[in-house]
Structures are given as structure tokens and as C-alpha cells.
Amino acid sequence: MQPTDAVAPALADALPALPGALAEMNSLERILLVIAIATAAAVALKLVAPRLVARRFDESGESLPAMLFDVLATPIYRTLPLTGVYVAVLLTDLPVLGFYLRGATLTLLVLIWSLAAVRLGRRTLRRVSEDAAVSDVAPVLGNVWTAIVVLAALFSLLNVWRVDVTPLLASASVIGIVIGLAAQDAIANFVGGIALFADDTYKPGDFVVLDTGEKGTVVDIGLRATTIVTLDRVEVTVPNAVLNSTHVTNESAPQRHKRIRVPVGVAYGSDPERVEEVLLDTMRAEDEIIDHPQPRTHFREFGDSALIFECRGFIHHPAREAQARNALNERIHGRLREAGIEIPYPQRTLTFDDETRSALDPDPAPPDGAPPDREGERTAGDAE
């Protein structure tokens, strides 16, 4: 027979007699009984609960249930005896002393669970901060969480000891409005930083283009501002509130490869198929252009002085766009010259009518067979 088979009938027989036994006890005996039951429950829970958690979850404490048990087990163990003390005090008829005993018991409970809340918040942030993008903001969030818990615990203690908090709440509201108006920009940047982390708009190492045209690599995302290093090796600090209200292009997402487009003009009379073949071979030979996705060439349009082709290829990183364009242009120029394909200069043909020609040349040459103008010579002879 299992031990539980014997315990169950015994409990069934003892429970009906429990109210009568409690009625025969005096106040002191009932108080001691309540405290003893609460303490026994805490001891039993402390002995049984770790084994159940270890059996159902991993023993390393990495899972969420195991972490919760590790943080909340001690507060629960301590809460049970204190609850017994609080109930025992309620059973006594001590108006003044009972108030102080109840207040002391509730104060201990508030402190115990406040410390547990702080510890739980830090453990949670520690798990979240394993991601590199959140590691910088995790300490600040931990401090904010601690401040919230401390304020909640303070108001709870004031309520336990029956201190009127209405004047304090009114003063806190006025102070909050003053602080909000004075630190409006700082609060906006703080909220913007939280939004950037929550939305995962970009992360350190991404290459972004700002609405102002500046390009650079994100090196740090703080709660107040984001730092970007431009291609000129200059650090630019942009407030987070500005980044949340402007257009920002992340050229590193969803992948770090970026496609560039290089226009090429060749002379009329060139064979388009031959030009495309030469351009494709040139892009495949260039180290700055990756093989996958494959480079492509398109015959775009008939220009004023040339046939316009466009070379499209992906580069390794957006920050190397200038180097890739330079290398590809140099290689295309040399390869077209080797292939005998002309790169034409811009040309314009101007046609003038007789009226425009006369206006541009006020002393035109005489027509063929006409005698030269001797008016100047006669004037000179008469003068002599």
C-alpha cells in the first residue's frame, strides 16, 4: 500500500474535528498554530519545489521557468511565515500593538517583493542583453526599472502606515510637468532611442543614408543620439528624435550587398551585342563586383551622341561604392579601347540661315567676280 493511501483517510478523519479543536484553543495556542502551519508549509515547499523544477526543467537555470523559480523561490519561502504572523496578529485583540505588528509584517513583505522585482528585472535584462544591439541600453533600462520599483515600494509603505499621499501625488504631478517641459528634448531623444531598439531599425555596423544626403556606418546607438562615421572618417551625432522623424535608408538591410549602376556611352555604328559582351566580361573580371547575383548589362536608350548602355552589378559592401565605381570605370575604359569600340565626345551641329549669318558677320566677303571696294583707297588719294 502506498503511503498516500494511509494519509488520505487520516486527513479525512481529522478535518471534521479541526473546527472543534480550534474552538477549544485559547488565543495564544491559535496564534502559535497558525505560525507553525505557515512555517511548516514554507519548509515543505522549500524541500519539494527544487526537485520538481529540476525534474521538469533544465538544471542550468537557462530556461525561463527555471529562472523564475530561482528568483521567486526565496521570496515565497519567506512570505509564508510572515503571512502566518500577519494572520496571527489579526487573531489578537491588540489595537495599538497590533497596528504596529501588522505594519512591520507588511513592511517586510513589501521589501522582500521589491528586492525580488528588482532582481527579476535585472535577470530578464541580462537575458535580453545577450543580443549585441541591446547590450548598451540594458544597464539604463535596469536603472529605470529599479527606480520604478523603488517608487512603487515607497508609496506602498506610506499606504501601509496610513500616511496620506494625496499632497505628495499633487506635488509629484507639478514636479513632473516642470521636469517634462524643461527636459522635453532629452525625453524625446530617450523615447526615440527606445523606439529604435524596439523596432530594430538598424544596428551598429549598418551603412545608412540620412535624409540630408550624408552616408556613413552606424558605430553606436545610445539612448540620446546615434553616432555615424561618414566616408570622410568624420563622426556625426544625430539625435534619436530626429532619426525617428526623418527618412533613413539602411543600405545594409536585408543584406549587405548593394547594386550599383554605371552608364556607358559608345559611338553610333557599334555592334550592341558586341558591346554587351565586352561589358559583361569586364564586370566579371572586376574584383569589386560579386558573382552572385550575376552582373547584367542593358541597352538603355539612343542618346544624343552615343548609344547608352548600363552596367548593373552588386558590390560587397555599400561603403565601397566609390571604390567600385572608380575601378569599374577604369577597367571599362581600357577594355573598350582594346576592343576598338569608340567612346564618342558630345557633338553638336549648328546650322545658320542667311539673316543669322549676316548678323554674326557684318563685313562679309564680296561675291565671286565682284570688284573690290575702292572707297577707302579714293578717300586716301583725295586726302593726299
Secondary structure by P-SEA (a helix, b strand, c coil): ccaaaaaaaaaaaaaaaaaaaaaaccaaaaaaaaaaaaaaaaaaaaacaaaaaaaacccccccaaaaaaaacaaaaaaaaaaaaaaaaaaacccaaaaaaaaaaaaaaaaaaaaaaaaaaaaaaaaaaacccccccaaaaaaaaaaaaaaaaaaaaaaaaacccaaaaaaaaaaaaaaaaaaaaaaaaaaaaaaaaaaaccccccbbbbccccbbbbbccccccbbbbbccccbbbbbbaaaaaabbbbcccccccbbbbbbbbbbcccccaaaaaaaaaaaaaacccccccccccccccccccccbbbbbbbccccccaaaaaaaaaaaaaaaaaaaaccccccbbbbbbbcaaaaaaacccccccccccccaaaaaaaaaac
